Every structure is written in structure tokens, then in C-alpha cells.
Amino acid sequence: MRIVIAKRHGRRGAGLGNELFPWAKGWIASQVLDAQLVGPSWGLNQHRYDRHFGTSRLDFVVEDVLLRLPIHAFTVRDYHASGEIDFGNAIRKWAEARGLTARRSFRVSVEGMWGGYASIRGARPFLLAQLLNSRDALRNVYQVTSELDRNRLFVAVHMRSATDGFSMPPESENVQGKFNIAIPGAWYRWVCEAIRQRYGEQVQFRFFTDRGGPDFEEAVRRFNPGQTSQTGLTECSDLLLMAQADLRICSVSSFSMAANFLSDGPYLWYQPQLTCHGGLYSLWGGEERQRVGDSPTSTSREFVSGLIDLGQTRPELPINFLGSAMAIGDPLPDMLVQLLDHRLSTRDARTNLLEYGCIPKASSERVSQGVQLS
């Protein structure tokens, strides 16, 4: 039998944002290698994800037994040696080189967060399906979305408290490239106020956190005083709700990153945490591997520099970025405002054909005339 084991993080596992990586890698590998997926096991996880996903508390026994048998481990070194970014392409090359694809039986293990979100992009439908099928998720999502005004922007704000390994650094400390840091509550309030000043009653906020605290309570009081707590399990539904928002205001956490990854929509990041090189910000630019010339970050830096140069000579060409950055005192980025303005302009059902809406005949006539003339 062909088996792929998605190894949990450490002995006791980790938070959902981190565990999505081996889960996604395991699923991709199972598809590429035509194998059965085992893990990541949830039974030992301190967050009790076995309750979310309906698995046995003893599921870790199967994972641990399989890992004690002869196994082919696909490692970070193997991944980088493949020269591929996509995880499926990388493990396919590796498996073919070892003759695994010709075997009827083998055990392969995958693990870790290495490779980043670009490597597991193909697993997004799988991850969404698992989250949607988790306990209480659909009920909680409906309870919140049914109360939202579809004609207003929906902004999700994720606030991570200074607990569980997250620290609040001193104001004078340089936090560029640092993770596991808590963001000052004043930053969230500044960003939310800037958005409210721009959009007024056309925006609605919802706040998400691992646990409450004075900054969270103050933000809710100012910007969504009617927000109530959900019943039942909420971690998976929180992730799904954040992914559905028009904009995500992020904490420096894998949970916020996962919501952005599942959404493909605009988000705001804490600017002091980003690495700056050559006038360009990057999230991973401080990592040693991303500083070499052929790294994805270096390649992106060259590409974006070219876009900016082209924009100076061809100002009519649109340049958009899903991610934006702000520090306390900064105005809303112009490109973010343009994206949100566009999303807001598509809200009214009367402009949507699927919902009994109408579109002007003139627009289609101009398109057809243009095609004829060309």
C-alpha cells in the first residue's frame, strides 16, 4: 500500500495556521503519488483539533507507528534540490528519481512549513473543504454572514494577544523580520479609524482573537460594539470568516497569513515588521535563503522594480498589490483604497445579472463594435 504521512509539528502539534502546512503537503503528495494520506494527527494537540475534525484522540498512535517503520522522508533539502517552488512538482521529481512511482507499496513522510504558501497553493480547495466540514464551522459562518450588510465592506481584524510565545516588544526595538510578536493595540485602532474615516457607514468590522484583553475589548467597543461571541468551536469558522472578508487587518501570525492565503484578497500588514531592501518591503526578505540572487523574494524584487519603472513611463498601466503596509500615523495606501473602492462598487445586487440585476446594453455594443473594427 502507498502511504503518505503528514507529520504534526513536534510531539504535541502546533496551532492551526502552522499545521495547515504539513496537511496541505501531505494531501498534495497523496495526489501526486496516488497514495493514502495519514495525519497530521490531532489527538495530542493542546488545541484539541480532534474535536474540530472528528478524529480519534488516539490517531497519533497510527502516525507514530508508521514513522517507526522504514520510510522515505521528503525533507527541506530534497525540496530545494528539486529547483521547484510548487510542492507537487518537487515531490514528483524526487519520487521519480528514487523509483517510488514504479512501486506498489511505500511510505513517504512530509513535514514542516518550509516552502511557504507558494509551494502549497494547489491545496487550497482541499484545505477549504476540510475547514468547511469541521464541527460548528458552517453554522458559525452563517450566523455571522447572515447579519452582515452585503452593500458594505466587510473588514476582518485579527488581534493576537501577548501570550503563548507572542511578546510585546519595547517601542524602541527594531522588529523588522521578527515573528511571534504582538502588535500594539494603537496600531489596530489607527488603521480601523483611517478606514472608517474613508468609508464611514459603508464599512463594517469584525474582530477575531485567540483570547480577549483590554486592546481587543477597546477595539470592539469603538468599531463594532454590537459584536457578540459565537457558541461552539470557532477557530475554523474564524479562519473561514476572515478569508471571506473584503480586507484583513493582520496580526504577525500564521493564522492571519492562512486567512490571506485562502482568500486571495487584499490585506494590511504591520509595516515596522516588514524587511525593507532597495525601497521595497517584503515579508520573508530577512531570511537567509531569500537574500540570495535566485530566491523567490529576489526574483520578485526585480520584477516589482521593473513594474515601478514601467509605471513611470506608462502611467495608464494598472499596478495592484494584494498586500499593503501601514505604520501608526500613515494614511491608507492609495492602491488599497482603489481596490476597496472597486469591491464596494460591485456590492449592489441590482448590478448583478445572477441576482435579477441589469447591465447596460451600450457596454456590450461597444465591445462588439471594437471587435469588428479590429
C-alpha positions in Angstrom: 0.0 0.0 0.0 1.2 3.5 -0.8 1.0 5.8 2.2 1.9 9.5 2.8 2.3 10.6 6.4 1.8 14.3 7.1 3.9 14.7 10.3 2.5 17.0 13.0 4.7 19.8 14.4 6.7 18.3 17.3 5.3 15.9 19.8 2.2 17.8 20.7 1.5 19.6 17.4 1.0 23.3 16.9 -1.6 25.9 16.1 -3.9 25.6 13.1 -2.1 28.1 11.0 1.1 26.0 11.3 -0.5 22.6 10.9 -2.1 23.6 7.6 1.3 23.3 6.0 2.1 19.6 6.6 -1.6 18.8 6.0 -1.5 20.6 2.6 1.8 18.9 1.7 0.5 15.5 2.7 -2.6 15.9 0.5 -0.6 17.2 -2.5 1.8 14.3 -2.1 -1.1 11.8 -1.8 -2.5 13.1 -5.1 0.8 13.1 -7.0 1.9 9.6 -5.7 -1.6 8.1 -5.8 -1.3 7.3 -2.1 -3.4 7.2 1.1 -2.9 10.2 3.4 -2.4 9.7 7.1 -2.2 12.6 9.5 -1.4 15.1 10.7 -2.8 13.5 13.9 -4.7 15.8 16.2 -5.2 13.6 19.3 -2.2 15.1 21.3 -2.7 18.7 20.1 -3.2 21.1 23.0 -5.9 22.9 21.0 -8.0 19.7 20.7 -8.4 19.8 17.0 -9.7 16.3 17.2 -13.0 17.9 18.2 -12.9 20.1 15.2 -12.3 17.4 12.6 -14.0 14.5 14.3 -10.9 12.3 14.6 -10.0 9.9 17.4 -7.9 11.1 20.3 -5.6 8.1 19.6 -5.0 8.9 16.0 -1.4 9.8 16.9 -0.7 6.1 17.5 -1.1 5.3 13.8 1.1 8.2 12.8 3.8 7.3 15.3 3.8 3.5 14.4 4.2 4.3 10.7 7.1 6.6 11.3 8.9 3.9 13.2 8.9 1.6 10.1 11.2 2.0 7.1 10.2 5.3 5.4 11.2 7.7 2.7 11.4 11.2 4.2 10.9 14.1 1.8 13.0 16.9 3.5 13.6 20.6 3.1 16.9 19.6 1.4 15.1 17.4 -1.1 12.7 20.2 -1.8 15.3 22.8 -2.5 17.4 20.3 -4.6 14.4 19.9 -6.9 14.6 23.5 -8.1 10.8 23.7 -7.9 8.6 26.0 -6.0 5.4 24.0 -6.4 5.4 21.2 -3.8 3.7 18.7 -6.2 6.3 19.2 -8.9 9.1 18.9 -6.3 8.0 15.7 -4.7 7.2 14.2 -8.1 10.8 14.8 -9.3 12.1 13.3 -6.0 9.9 10.2 -6.2 10.7 9.5 -9.8 14.4 9.8 -9.2 14.1 7.1 -6.4 11.9 4.9 -8.4 9.0 5.2 -6.0 6.4 5.9 -8.7 7.0 2.3 -10.1 6.4 0.7 -6.7 3.1 -0.7 -5.5 4.0 -0.1 -1.8 5.9 2.6 0.0 5.7 5.0 3.0 6.6 8.7 2.4 6.7 11.4 5.1 6.4 15.1 4.7 6.5 17.9 7.3 7.3 21.5 8.1 6.4 25.0 7.0 9.4 25.3 4.6 8.5 26.1 1.0 5.9 28.7 2.1 2.5 29.3 0.8 3.6 29.4 -2.8 4.5 25.7 -2.6 1.1 24.6 -1.4 -1.2 26.8 -3.5 -2.7 23.8 -5.2 -4.1 22.5 -1.8 -6.4 25.5 -1.2 -9.6 23.7 -2.3 -8.7 20.8 0.0 -8.0 23.0 3.0 -11.2 24.9 2.5 -13.2 21.7 2.2 -11.7 20.4 5.5 -12.4 23.7 7.3 -16.0 23.9 5.9 -16.6 20.3 7.0 -15.3 20.9 10.6 -17.6 20.9 13.5 -19.7 24.0 14.0 -18.0 25.8 11.1 -20.9 26.3 8.7 -23.3 27.2 11.5 -20.9 29.8 12.9 -20.1 31.2 9.5 -23.8 31.6 8.7 -24.6 33.2 12.0 -22.1 36.0 11.2 -22.6 36.4 7.5 -26.4 36.5 7.8 -26.0 39.6 9.9 -23.6 41.4 7.5 -24.9 44.1 5.2 -23.9 42.9 1.7 -23.8 46.6 0.5 -21.0 47.5 2.9 -17.3 46.4 3.0 -16.5 43.6 5.5 -13.2 44.2 7.3 -11.8 41.4 9.5 -9.4 42.4 12.2 -7.2 39.7 13.7 -5.6 40.6 17.1 -3.1 38.2 18.6 -2.5 38.7 22.3 0.9 38.8 24.0 0.6 35.2 25.2 1.6 31.7 24.1 5.0 32.7 22.9 4.0 36.1 21.4 5.7 39.0 23.1 5.1 42.8 23.0 8.5 44.3 22.1 9.5 47.7 23.5 8.6 50.6 21.3 12.3 51.4 20.6 13.1 47.8 19.4 13.6 47.2 15.7 11.1 44.4 14.8 11.9 44.1 11.1 11.8 40.4 10.0 10.7 39.2 13.5 7.8 36.9 14.1 5.9 35.9 17.2 5.5 39.5 18.2 2.3 41.1 19.4 1.2 44.3 17.6 0.4 47.4 19.7 -3.4 48.0 20.1 -2.9 51.6 19.0 -1.9 50.3 15.5 -5.2 48.4 15.1 -7.2 51.5 16.3 -5.3 53.8 13.9 -5.9 51.6 10.9 -9.6 51.0 11.7 -10.1 54.7 12.3 -8.4 55.5 8.9 -10.8 53.1 7.2 -13.8 54.4 9.0 -12.9 58.0 8.1 -12.6 57.0 4.4 -15.8 54.8 4.2 -18.0 55.9 7.0 -21.2 53.8 7.2 -20.1 51.8 4.1 -17.8 49.6 6.2 -18.4 47.0 8.9 -15.8 45.5 11.2 -15.5 42.2 13.0 -12.7 41.4 15.4 -11.0 38.0 15.9 -8.6 36.9 18.6 -7.1 33.9 20.3 -8.3 35.4 23.6 -9.6 38.8 24.7 -7.9 41.6 26.5 -8.1 45.4 27.0 -6.9 46.3 23.5 -9.4 43.8 21.9 -12.3 45.0 24.1 -11.5 48.6 23.3 -11.4 48.0 19.5 -14.7 46.1 19.6 -16.3 48.9 21.7 -15.1 51.6 19.2 -15.7 49.9 15.9 -18.3 47.1 16.4 -20.0 47.5 19.7 -22.7 45.1 18.7 -20.3 42.1 18.2 -21.3 39.1 20.2 -19.4 35.9 20.9 -20.2 32.7 18.9 -21.2 29.5 20.6 -19.4 26.2 19.9 -16.0 25.8 18.3 -14.9 28.9 16.4 -11.2 28.5 15.3 -12.0 27.0 11.9 -15.0 29.3 11.3 -13.0 32.3 12.3 -10.4 31.4 9.6 -13.2 30.9 7.1 -14.9 34.2 8.0 -11.6 36.1 7.8 -11.0 34.6 4.4 -14.4 35.9 3.2 -13.7 39.5 4.2 -13.1 42.3 1.8 -10.0 43.2 3.8 -8.0 41.6 6.5 -6.1 43.6 9.1 -3.4 41.2 10.2 -1.5 40.1 13.2 2.0 38.8 12.8 0.9 35.2 12.9 0.4 32.2 10.7 -3.3 32.4 11.4 -3.6 35.7 9.7 -1.4 34.5 6.9 -3.5 31.4 6.4 -6.7 33.6 6.0 -5.0 35.7 3.4 -3.7 32.6 1.6 -7.2 31.1 1.5 -8.8 34.4 0.4 -6.6 35.9 -2.4 -7.9 39.3 -1.4 -6.3 42.5 0.0 -4.8 42.7 3.4 -3.0 45.2 5.6 0.3 44.3 7.4 2.2 45.9 10.3 4.8 48.0 8.4 7.5 48.0 11.1 7.7 44.2 10.9 8.5 44.1 7.2 12.0 43.9 5.8 13.0 46.8 3.5 15.5 46.4 0.8 16.0 48.9 -2.1 12.9 50.8 -1.3 10.7 47.6 -1.4 9.1 45.8 1.5 9.0 42.0 1.8 7.7 39.6 4.4 10.3 36.9 4.1 13.2 39.1 2.9 15.1 38.8 6.2 15.5 35.0 5.8 19.0 33.9 4.7 17.8 31.8 1.8 15.6 34.7 0.5 18.6 37.0 0.3 20.4 35.0 -2.4 20.1 36.1 -6.0 17.8 33.4 -7.3 15.4 33.2 -4.4 11.7 33.9 -4.9 12.0 37.1 -2.9 14.9 38.4 -5.0 13.1 37.5 -8.2 10.0 39.3 -7.0 12.1 42.3 -6.1 13.5 42.6 -9.6 10.0 42.1 -11.1 8.3 44.8 -9.0 11.2 47.2 -9.6 10.6 46.7 -13.3 6.8 47.3 -12.8 7.5 50.6 -11.0 9.9 51.8 -13.7 7.3 50.8 -16.4 4.6 52.7 -14.5 6.6 55.9 -14.6 6.7 55.8 -18.4 3.2 54.2 -18.9 1.1 55.6 -16.1 -2.1 54.2 -17.7 -1.0 50.7 -16.8 -2.6 49.5 -13.6 -0.3 48.2 -10.8 -2.0 46.5 -7.9 -0.7 44.7 -4.8 -2.8 42.4 -2.6 -0.7 43.3 0.4 -0.4 46.8 1.8 1.6 48.1 4.8 0.9 50.8 7.4 2.6 52.2 10.5 0.9 54.3 13.1 0.4 57.7 11.6 0.4 56.5 7.9 -2.6 57.3 5.6 -4.4 54.5 3.9 -2.3 53.4 0.9 -3.7 54.7 -2.4 -3.7 51.3 -4.1 -5.6 49.7 -1.2 -8.2 52.4 -1.5 -8.6 51.7 -5.2 -9.1 48.0 -4.6 -11.6 48.6 -1.8 -13.5 51.2 -3.9 -13.7 48.7 -6.7 -15.0 45.9 -4.3 -17.6 48.3 -2.9 -18.8 49.3 -6.4 -19.7 45.6 -7.1 -21.8 45.1 -3.9 -25.3 46.2 -5.2 -27.4 43.2 -6.3 -29.1 45.3 -8.9 -25.9 45.3 -10.9 -25.5 41.5 -10.8 -27.2 39.5 -13.6 -27.4 36.4 -11.3 -29.4 38.3 -8.7 -32.0 39.9 -11.1 -29.7 42.7 -11.8 -29.1 44.5 -15.1 -26.1 45.7 -17.2 -26.3 48.5 -19.8 -26.7 47.4 -23.4 -24.2 50.1 -24.5 -21.3 48.4 -22.9 -21.8 45.1 -24.9 -22.3 47.1 -28.1 -19.1 48.9 -27.6 -17.2 45.7 -27.0 -18.7 44.1 -30.2 -18.0 47.1 -32.3 -14.4 47.2 -31.1 -14.0 43.5 -32.0 -15.5 44.2 -35.5 -13.2 47.1 -36.1 -10.1 45.2 -35.1 
